[in-house]
């Protein structure tokens, strides 16, 4: 589980030219606050794009709004398995 702040959203669907199979992806662009580590390296924000496969996991319950915080759950294989809004 990770905590992210949403800064953008994309939805892409279509047919893959390579495999000729359908795809349906929700891409959520987020920032993660980065803190200094023990050696004093690293500061500011880290940007990450989270790819959610709606064909495998089902559609998102709600598209997060810009500025919202979300929790991201990953499967054992390292893929996004679920996304939930963080309750204030």
Steps between C-alpha positions, in 0.01 A plus 500: 500500500627845410365853537501727194372850412320507162619762248351356179294222340482327160270228365612295201321217326523334164643200318871417523673510163753242622269237654165603349347478850294774668645717777339737749741697719456772759823693552518714812786749528604561860763658719656351810661723760862403537689551822871515565660161557768429760781617271321831431430416134161547339240768550195643325234295324517178303261462205345166411247378244282219631353273232177323594379226262119515502463182291675294769391684818162639393417868460605754761221568748564874472750703301711697750488879473814707467630580847348187658713245683476133411623169639641259244507127563737275306471128424776251574616540140549875550195611298240746627210298639282775649477874556302665780455864601652595836232607743558841655 
